[in-house]
Amino acid sequence: MRKRPGIPSTTECERNRIIHGDCVEAMRALPAGCVDLVFADPPYNLQLSGDLHRPNNSRVDGVDDAWDKFETLETYDRFTREWLDAARHALKDDGSLWVIGSYHNIFRVGAILQDLGFWILNDVVWRKTNPMPNFRGRRFTNAHETLIWAAKSQDSRYRFNYEAMKALNDDLQMRSDWFIPLCTGQERLKNDAGQKAHPTQKPEALLYRVLLATSMTGDLVLDPFFGTGTTGAVAKKIGRDYIGIEREEQYVKVAKRRLAETQPCIDETLVQISSKREEPRIPFGWLIEHGLIEPGTELTDPKRRYVARVHADGNIVASNTIGSQKGSIHKVGATLQGAPSCNGWTFWHYRENGEYLPIDTLRQRLRDQVSQRQTLQ
């Protein structure tokens, strides 16, 4: 568990529970700064008027529940400000918040969270692979929703598991447009009458990506509009803790049953996320000290344009038309390319068993050795 000076320990806050009640009151009752991440799926205030029918005259099962209706936009703004302010109270200084919405509300939510001091990091477009058609043919098919990812302040040291997102996306940087289908089929929860248990149940794939990207194992995730418990179910599966707040008793019952049936990952090591930024710093010279690379070893760039030799003190020496260049792996790499900077760990390669590998391979081996020694101690 990550602790920071001046922040109350999250052990004061009971984890893995559903609070049945008003989200503003419940969040304000939590210890200040006790949660690592907030995911909020608030009412969208869809402002629907009248029933919507398909071309065959069948009625569309839309969102017409009382909890999504507000008298005026001013009423909705006041509600938004209150719950965001309460969420800010519960959130750690280095925590972050996600809120999802549609064109009906997301722009108002974004302006208010900025007014409260949140710092927007990204807006993510959830592109639905199977959106509901526009039956009336009067507008574009509404095929996406928007998520805002924000830090508590501009100075927050928020969590972002960049390498995990890249791995999830076949070693390509994860983009801000996510192709994920609507919640359908067996994942769609039904009530005792066989109808949708909740009209706006989100797919677990969406929450999986949010939680994997911006939280760590053991973190506490708060969902103030818990609904049928998607956030809690995903959190439980990947080793996070949760607090869900839900006002509607019918949804609380469904969520409790769902969470009771949800099984956590049997091997906790499989859901732990590591970040290169948090790994111990390994200077290039340490590779020489530990015998992973010898003085005089020849290094080359991936395209074999430049050649350098390893010096005993951790510098490398290369020659080009300008003359001999000596310095760190980063400085020499940048000088040879005429570039302002260079990541020497990925630029320089060494030969091993007839194959050229980046020297970052050796750095990782040394990190593994250090980690093993620490574990044995």
Buried (B, 14 or more C-beta within 10 A) or exposed (E): EEEEEEBBEBEEBEBBBBBBEBBBEBBBEBBBBBBBBBBBBBBBBBEEEEEBEEEEEEEEEBBEEEEBBBEEEEEBBEBBBBBBBBBBBBBBBBBBBBBBBBEBBBEBBBEBBEEBBBBBBEEBBBBBEEBBEEEEEEEEEBBBBBBBBBBBEEEBEBBBBEBBBEBBEEEEEBEEEBEBBBBEEEEBBEBEEEEBBBEBBBBBBBBBBBBBBBBBBBBBBBBBBBBBBBBBBBBBBBBBBBBBBBBBEEBBBBBBBBBEEBEEBEEEEEBEBEEEEEEEEBEBBBBBEBEBBEEEBEBBBEEEEBBBBBBEEBBBBBBEEEEEBBBBBBBBBBBBBEEEEBEBBBBBBBEEEEEBEBBBEBBBBBBEEBEEEEEEE
